[in-house]
Amino acid sequence: MPISRTASRLKRHARLRRRVRGTPERPRLQIQRTLHHIYAFIVDDTKGHTIAASSTREKALGGDLKSKSNVEAAKRVGAEIAAKAKGKGITAVVFDTSGLKYHGRVAALAQAARDAGLEF
């Protein structure tokens, strides 16, 4: 019986999380993608705290978007999470794709965050 897409993603995520850890100096930038929205979190794994978060569900961010599930929305979330991180004094992060493949919305969010000044 073939493995489902979700099971494959969870296997990739578990494999990725064995190596990727967020520290206070270099926290983890985790993304989550759903059919309707995209989310980004900056997490310090040593304390287990979310330092900053951004998503298309925020009124200020997704209010004037035509669609909250396309590449343009992902770019906005990437720029916003980078701005929030810089406001908290964070300039470098480790990138956690949550087992998602690095293309489309995931790549757009990452590139927008890099363009806004985050290092990873």
C-alpha positions as CSV (number, residue, x, y, z in Angstrom):
1,M,0.0,0.0,0.0
2,P,1.5,3.4,-0.9
3,I,2.3,5.9,1.7
4,S,0.1,9.0,1.8
5,R,1.3,12.5,1.1
6,T,0.7,13.5,4.7
7,A,2.7,10.5,6.0
8,S,5.6,11.3,3.6
9,R,5.6,14.9,4.8
10,L,5.6,13.8,8.5
11,K,8.6,11.5,7.8
12,R,10.5,14.3,6.1
13,H,9.6,16.6,9.0
14,A,10.8,14.2,11.6
15,R,14.1,13.7,9.7
16,L,14.6,17.4,9.4
17,R,13.8,18.1,13.1
18,R,16.6,15.7,14.1
19,R,19.1,18.3,12.8
20,V,17.3,21.6,13.0
21,R,17.1,23.2,16.5
22,G,16.3,26.8,17.4
23,T,18.6,28.6,19.9
24,P,18.2,32.0,21.4
25,E,21.0,33.3,19.1
26,R,19.6,31.6,16.0
27,P,15.9,30.6,16.4
28,R,14.0,28.3,14.1
29,L,11.7,29.8,11.4
30,Q,9.0,27.3,10.9
31,I,6.3,27.5,8.3
32,Q,2.9,25.8,8.0
33,R,0.9,25.8,4.8
34,T,-2.8,24.9,4.6
35,L,-5.1,25.0,1.7
36,H,-6.4,28.5,2.6
37,H,-3.6,30.2,4.6
38,I,0.2,30.2,5.3
39,Y,1.7,30.7,8.7
40,A,5.3,31.5,9.9
41,F,6.6,31.2,13.4
42,I,10.0,32.0,15.0
43,V,10.6,29.6,17.8
44,D,13.3,29.2,20.5
45,D,13.4,25.5,21.1
46,T,15.6,25.7,24.2
47,K,12.8,27.5,26.1
48,G,9.9,26.2,24.0
49,H,8.7,29.8,23.2
50,T,7.3,31.3,20.1
51,I,9.1,34.6,19.7
52,A,7.1,36.0,16.7
53,A,4.4,34.8,14.4
54,S,2.7,36.0,11.2
55,S,0.1,34.6,8.9
56,T,-2.4,35.5,6.3
57,R,-5.1,35.4,9.0
58,E,-4.0,38.7,10.4
59,K,-6.3,41.5,9.4
60,A,-3.5,44.0,8.6
61,L,-1.7,41.5,6.5
62,G,-4.4,39.7,4.5
63,G,-7.0,42.4,4.4
64,D,-6.4,43.6,0.8
65,L,-5.1,40.3,-0.7
66,K,-7.2,38.8,-3.5
67,S,-6.2,35.3,-2.3
68,K,-4.6,34.3,1.0
69,S,-3.3,31.0,-0.4
70,N,-1.0,32.1,-3.3
71,V,2.6,33.1,-3.8
72,E,1.9,36.8,-3.3
73,A,0.4,36.1,0.1
74,A,3.4,34.0,1.0
75,K,5.7,36.9,0.1
76,R,3.8,39.2,2.4
77,V,4.0,36.8,5.3
78,G,7.8,36.4,4.7
79,A,8.4,40.1,4.7
80,E,6.2,40.6,7.8
81,I,7.9,37.8,9.8
82,A,11.3,39.3,8.9
83,A,10.2,42.7,10.1
84,K,8.8,41.3,13.4
85,A,12.1,39.3,13.9
86,K,14.2,42.4,13.3
87,G,12.1,44.3,15.8
88,K,12.9,41.7,18.4
89,G,16.6,41.8,17.5
90,I,16.8,38.6,15.5
91,T,18.9,38.7,12.4
92,A,19.7,35.0,11.7
93,V,17.4,32.0,11.8
94,V,17.4,28.3,10.8
95,F,14.8,27.4,8.3
96,D,12.3,24.6,9.0
97,T,10.0,23.7,6.1
98,S,7.9,21.3,8.2
99,G,8.6,18.6,5.7
100,L,7.2,20.6,2.8
101,K,9.0,20.7,-0.4
102,Y,11.0,23.9,-1.1
103,H,9.1,25.4,-4.0
104,G,6.1,27.6,-4.7
105,R,4.7,29.3,-1.6
106,V,7.4,27.9,0.7
107,A,10.2,29.2,-1.5
108,A,8.4,32.6,-2.0
109,L,8.1,33.1,1.8
110,A,11.8,32.2,2.3
111,Q,13.0,34.5,-0.4
112,A,10.8,37.4,0.9
113,A,12.2,36.9,4.4
114,R,15.8,36.9,3.0
115,D,15.1,40.0,1.0
116,A,13.7,41.7,4.1
117,G,17.0,41.1,6.0
118,L,16.8,37.6,7.7
119,E,19.8,35.4,7.3
120,F,19.4,31.7,6.7
